[in-house]
Amino acid sequence: MQRKTITAQEAADYIGVHIDTIYTMVRQKQIPHVRVRRRILFNRETIDSWMAEQESRNYEEAI
């Protein structure tokens, strides 16, 4: 069974940014995440949807 959640480091690797960027985005509530006690977790499917939404927004702003 494959995990549905990924860690902050895995999320950083997945979207191609530094781990510090992920923590900054979490603090500023810019990326969807869930906290389980001290752990910050991300749903891979939610990250995919969020990235598609960001891409769409950037494209629309460019027009």
Order of alpha helices (4+ residues) and beta strands (2+ residues): beta-alpha-alpha-beta-beta-alpha
